């Protein structure tokens, strides 16, 4: 298991570690109170599924947008974790990071 503080290792950096990892893995992100707020499943350098909870559940691209803006909390990566079987995304990590960064930049500049 890999674990740490998001203030010390940003979520984007955890995603980069998962890009070179080929084992199935589940990233769990917990807020400062210890509540699980997000889960991301990886395999072979791809994002298979993402889920974010903050009063309502978001999945995949919508979830990734929220997850990549998390700046505090703790993360845990569990290797060889069971994988979900429905609503799979199969998105490359680099593609996800670039698309989400672009979306965040557009929103901050008032572009819809």
Wavefront OBJ file of the C-alpha trace (Angstrom):
o trace
v 0.000 0.000 0.000
v 1.123 3.540 -0.781
v -0.267 6.309 1.404
v 0.363 9.922 2.225
v -0.804 13.478 2.696
v -2.117 15.355 -0.336
v -0.318 18.506 0.825
v 2.976 16.611 0.443
v 2.164 14.639 -2.733
v -0.478 16.198 -4.975
v -3.178 14.043 -6.546
v -1.711 14.802 -10.000
v 1.572 13.286 -8.832
v -0.172 10.188 -7.498
v -1.819 9.821 -10.926
v 1.641 10.020 -12.560
v 2.882 7.204 -10.315
v -0.127 5.147 -11.373
v 0.634 5.871 -15.047
v 3.807 3.780 -14.861
v 2.236 1.095 -12.691
v 0.680 -1.881 -14.483
v -0.936 -3.571 -11.481
v -4.612 -3.033 -10.777
v -4.910 -0.413 -8.056
v -7.522 1.598 -6.191
v -6.782 5.149 -5.039
v -8.883 6.257 -2.079
v -8.968 9.909 -1.037
v -10.147 10.862 2.430
v -10.942 14.322 3.738
v -9.439 15.722 6.923
v -12.158 14.058 9.021
v -11.292 10.623 7.583
v -14.378 10.299 5.359
v -13.754 8.707 1.963
v -14.542 11.319 -0.699
v -13.165 9.719 -3.836
v -12.054 6.462 -5.420
v -10.163 5.981 -8.660
v -9.396 2.582 -10.166
v -6.344 2.106 -12.392
v -4.959 -0.716 -14.527
v -2.176 -0.764 -17.124
v -1.695 3.004 -16.901
v -5.389 3.691 -17.561
v -8.151 5.122 -15.413
v -10.925 2.545 -15.358
v -13.407 4.262 -13.077
v -13.611 7.339 -10.863
v -16.119 8.266 -8.171
v -16.381 11.460 -6.119
v -18.775 12.205 -3.274
v -19.550 15.610 -1.808
v -23.240 15.398 -1.006
v -23.930 13.654 -4.311
v -22.055 11.018 -6.293
v -20.260 11.921 -9.491
v -18.580 9.350 -11.699
v -15.825 9.217 -14.296
v -15.074 12.538 -16.083
v -17.212 14.644 -13.738
v -15.621 12.927 -10.757
v -12.090 13.387 -12.126
v -12.694 17.120 -12.494
v -13.505 17.369 -8.768
v -10.825 14.909 -7.647
v -8.009 16.788 -9.373
v -8.947 19.950 -7.479
v -8.559 18.341 -4.030
v -5.720 20.038 -2.148
v -6.031 18.593 1.377
v -6.634 15.212 2.923
v -5.012 11.801 2.796
v -4.657 9.219 0.068
v -4.183 5.462 0.028
v -3.334 3.297 -2.979
v -4.281 -0.364 -2.639
v -2.586 -2.584 -5.216
v -4.255 -5.639 -6.755
v -7.620 -4.293 -5.614
v -10.809 -5.728 -7.132
v -11.906 -3.705 -10.146
v -15.406 -2.405 -10.930
v -17.151 -4.062 -13.866
v -19.659 -1.427 -15.015
v -19.435 2.165 -16.300
v -15.777 1.715 -17.190
v -13.923 4.713 -18.598
v -10.613 3.335 -19.989
v -9.013 6.791 -20.162
v -5.280 7.375 -20.379
v -3.926 9.206 -17.347
v -2.085 11.818 -19.427
v -5.249 12.512 -21.422
v -7.271 12.896 -18.231
v -4.748 15.256 -16.637
v -4.558 17.450 -19.748
v -8.335 17.569 -20.290
v -9.085 18.395 -16.653
v -6.328 21.037 -16.488
v -7.800 22.675 -19.598
v -11.312 22.621 -18.113
v -10.092 24.124 -14.810
v -8.207 26.837 -16.706
v -11.248 27.665 -18.852
v -13.507 27.927 -15.796
v -11.029 30.173 -13.993
v -10.952 32.444 -17.067
v -14.752 32.549 -17.345
v -14.929 30.353 -20.460
v -17.731 27.767 -20.428
l 1 2 3 4 5 6 7 8 9 10 11 12 13 14 15 16 17 18 19 20 21 22 23 24 25 26 27 28 29 30 31 32 33 34 35 36 37 38 39 40 41 42 43 44 45 46 47 48 49 50 51 52 53 54 55 56 57 58 59 60 61 62 63 64 65 66 67 68 69 70 71 72 73 74 75 76 77 78 79 80 81 82 83 84 85 86 87 88 89 90 91 92 93 94 95 96 97 98 99 100 101 102 103 104 105 106 107 108 109 110 111 112
